[in-house]
Amino acid sequence: MELPVMAAVGLVMALVIKTCLFQVFTIPSGSMENTLRIHDRVAVNKLAVLSGWHPQPGEPVVFRDPGGWLPPEAQTASALPGAVEAVMSFVGLAPPQGAGYLVKRVVATGGQTVRCSGTVLTVDGRPVSEPYLHPGDDSCAGLDFGPVVVPQGYLWVEGDHRSDSADSRYHRSGPGGGAVPVADVVGPAVAVVWPLGHVGWFGWSGR
């Protein structure tokens, strides 16, 4: 009887962790290189949302696809058998099945004005320092835009690999003018948990 009880307790604990604490997501593209690489698995802090966290500029966040951001070919195929993947997804140790999620870095929040001109990104008229950009990229990557006022309740997000990221800049004709609803944000990405050679904490300020 002890083994079934231990298994049941373990399952309940895993579900609590998934629901309230952390969940694992897979990076589907190179848009966040070199901070995050294709097929990296990142842990998202879901407790932050429950405890009143608000996304801040500079933080990487995971969010549900607002609609048409993630092409089918960008979906990451799992190397695990279907049943194993389903169980791991259920307990939060693998990405959710049947839904598209992306990770980008918050550039501006509701009410802020974002603009890119030449190589300089500004928020509310102040240049933004971006040491995390992919080597060889600048903040605008050849795409000038703005000024754009981010709607309240939305986020302007961009990838660290600015020249390889179809982010807010490319969805300005969509709902929110390219910005992502805060309601679609799962939480801040706080750590790479796989592969072992790229494990590390990053990104969440805790504000």
LOTINU-289944 format. One record per residue (C-alpha): x, y, z; residue number from 1. Coordinates in steps of 0.5 Angstrom, whole numbers, plus 500, padded with zeros to 3 digits. Each point is the difference from the previous one (the first is absolute). Example, Ala and Ser with C-alpha at 12.3 -4.5 7.8 and 13.67 -1.06 7.14 Angstrom:
2
<<525; 491; 516>; 1>,
<<502; 507; 498>; 2>,
END
This chain:
207
<<500; 500; 500>; 1>,
<<506; 505; 501>; 2>,
<<502; 500; 493>; 3>,
<<493; 502; 497>; 4>,
<<499; 505; 506>; 5>,
<<507; 503; 499>; 6>,
<<499; 501; 492>; 7>,
<<493; 503; 502>; 8>,
<<503; 505; 504>; 9>,
<<506; 502; 495>; 10>,
<<495; 501; 495>; 11>,
<<496; 505; 504>; 12>,
<<506; 503; 502>; 13>,
<<502; 501; 493>; 14>,
<<493; 503; 498>; 15>,
<<501; 505; 505>; 16>,
<<507; 502; 498>; 17>,
<<497; 500; 493>; 18>,
<<494; 504; 502>; 19>,
<<503; 505; 505>; 20>,
<<507; 500; 499>; 21>,
<<504; 498; 494>; 22>,
<<499; 497; 493>; 23>,
<<505; 498; 495>; 24>,
<<499; 503; 492>; 25>,
<<504; 498; 494>; 26>,
<<504; 506; 496>; 27>,
<<497; 499; 493>; 28>,
<<504; 505; 496>; 29>,
<<507; 504; 500>; 30>,
<<497; 506; 502>; 31>,
<<502; 501; 507>; 32>,
<<508; 498; 498>; 33>,
<<505; 500; 503>; 34>,
<<496; 500; 507>; 35>,
<<495; 494; 498>; 36>,
<<502; 495; 494>; 37>,
<<495; 496; 496>; 38>,
<<498; 494; 504>; 39>,
<<502; 503; 507>; 40>,
<<495; 498; 505>; 41>,
<<498; 506; 505>; 42>,
<<497; 501; 507>; 43>,
<<495; 505; 500>; 44>,
<<498; 503; 507>; 45>,
<<492; 499; 501>; 46>,
<<500; 502; 507>; 47>,
<<503; 507; 498>; 48>,
<<493; 501; 497>; 49>,
<<496; 498; 505>; 50>,
<<504; 504; 505>; 51>,
<<499; 507; 496>; 52>,
<<506; 500; 496>; 53>,
<<499; 505; 494>; 54>,
<<505; 499; 494>; 55>,
<<505; 505; 500>; 56>,
<<504; 502; 494>; 57>,
<<506; 496; 499>; 58>,
<<497; 494; 502>; 59>,
<<499; 493; 496>; 60>,
<<493; 498; 500>; 61>,
<<496; 494; 498>; 62>,
<<494; 501; 497>; 63>,
<<494; 497; 496>; 64>,
<<500; 501; 492>; 65>,
<<496; 506; 499>; 66>,
<<498; 498; 493>; 67>,
<<504; 498; 494>; 68>,
<<507; 502; 504>; 69>,
<<502; 493; 500>; 70>,
<<500; 496; 493>; 71>,
<<499; 493; 500>; 72>,
<<507; 498; 498>; 73>,
<<503; 503; 506>; 74>,
<<496; 495; 505>; 75>,
<<505; 496; 503>; 76>,
<<499; 493; 499>; 77>,
<<502; 495; 506>; 78>,
<<504; 495; 500>; 79>,
<<496; 496; 505>; 80>,
<<495; 495; 499>; 81>,
<<493; 503; 500>; 82>,
<<498; 497; 506>; 83>,
<<506; 502; 504>; 84>,
<<500; 507; 497>; 85>,
<<492; 501; 502>; 86>,
<<502; 497; 508>; 87>,
<<506; 505; 500>; 88>,
<<495; 506; 497>; 89>,
<<495; 498; 505>; 90>,
<<504; 501; 506>; 91>,
<<504; 506; 497>; 92>,
<<507; 497; 499>; 93>,
<<499; 501; 492>; 94>,
<<496; 505; 496>; 95>,
<<493; 500; 500>; 96>,
<<497; 497; 494>; 97>,
<<496; 502; 494>; 98>,
<<501; 508; 502>; 99>,
<<505; 505; 497>; 100>,
<<505; 503; 505>; 101>,
<<505; 505; 499>; 102>,
<<506; 504; 504>; 103>,
<<502; 507; 499>; 104>,
<<503; 506; 504>; 105>,
<<496; 505; 502>; 106>,
<<502; 507; 497>; 107>,
<<494; 504; 502>; 108>,
<<494; 500; 504>; 109>,
<<493; 503; 500>; 110>,
<<500; 508; 499>; 111>,
<<507; 500; 498>; 112>,
<<503; 502; 493>; 113>,
<<504; 496; 496>; 114>,
<<504; 502; 494>; 115>,
<<506; 497; 496>; 116>,
<<504; 505; 495>; 117>,
<<507; 498; 497>; 118>,
<<503; 496; 505>; 119>,
<<497; 503; 506>; 120>,
<<494; 497; 504>; 121>,
<<496; 505; 505>; 122>,
<<495; 499; 505>; 123>,
<<497; 507; 502>; 124>,
<<505; 504; 496>; 125>,
<<506; 496; 504>; 126>,
<<505; 496; 497>; 127>,
<<500; 492; 502>; 128>,
<<506; 497; 502>; 129>,
<<499; 492; 497>; 130>,
<<507; 496; 502>; 131>,
<<496; 494; 499>; 132>,
<<499; 501; 492>; 133>,
<<503; 495; 495>; 134>,
<<507; 501; 498>; 135>,
<<500; 504; 494>; 136>,
<<493; 503; 501>; 137>,
<<498; 507; 502>; 138>,
<<493; 502; 503>; 139>,
<<497; 501; 494>; 140>,
<<503; 495; 495>; 141>,
<<498; 505; 494>; 142>,
<<492; 501; 502>; 143>,
<<499; 507; 502>; 144>,
<<493; 501; 503>; 145>,
<<496; 504; 505>; 146>,
<<498; 504; 504>; 147>,
<<496; 494; 503>; 148>,
<<496; 501; 506>; 149>,
<<499; 494; 503>; 150>,
<<492; 499; 503>; 151>,
<<499; 499; 507>; 152>,
<<500; 492; 502>; 153>,
<<505; 499; 494>; 154>,
<<507; 499; 499>; 155>,
<<505; 501; 495>; 156>,
<<504; 494; 499>; 157>,
<<506; 499; 495>; 158>,
<<505; 494; 500>; 159>,
<<508; 501; 502>; 160>,
<<502; 497; 493>; 161>,
<<496; 506; 497>; 162>,
<<502; 499; 492>; 163>,
<<497; 493; 501>; 164>,
<<493; 502; 504>; 165>,
<<493; 501; 498>; 166>,
<<498; 503; 506>; 167>,
<<496; 506; 502>; 168>,
<<503; 504; 494>; 169>,
<<497; 496; 495>; 170>,
<<493; 499; 502>; 171>,
<<499; 508; 501>; 172>,
<<493; 499; 495>; 173>,
<<498; 495; 505>; 174>,
<<496; 500; 506>; 175>,
<<503; 505; 506>; 176>,
<<504; 503; 494>; 177>,
<<506; 494; 501>; 178>,
<<499; 500; 508>; 179>,
<<499; 494; 504>; 180>,
<<494; 500; 505>; 181>,
<<503; 499; 507>; 182>,
<<494; 495; 501>; 183>,
<<504; 495; 495>; 184>,
<<506; 500; 504>; 185>,
<<502; 494; 504>; 186>,
<<505; 503; 504>; 187>,
<<508; 502; 500>; 188>,
<<505; 495; 497>; 189>,
<<505; 499; 506>; 190>,
<<504; 494; 498>; 191>,
<<503; 496; 494>; 192>,
<<499; 493; 503>; 193>,
<<502; 496; 494>; 194>,
<<505; 498; 497>; 195>,
<<505; 499; 505>; 196>,
<<505; 504; 497>; 197>,
<<496; 506; 499>; 198>,
<<497; 500; 507>; 199>,
<<499; 507; 504>; 200>,
<<496; 505; 503>; 201>,
<<498; 506; 497>; 202>,
<<495; 506; 499>; 203>,
<<496; 501; 506>; 204>,
<<501; 506; 504>; 205>,
<<494; 498; 505>; 206>,
<<497; 507; 500>; 207>,
END
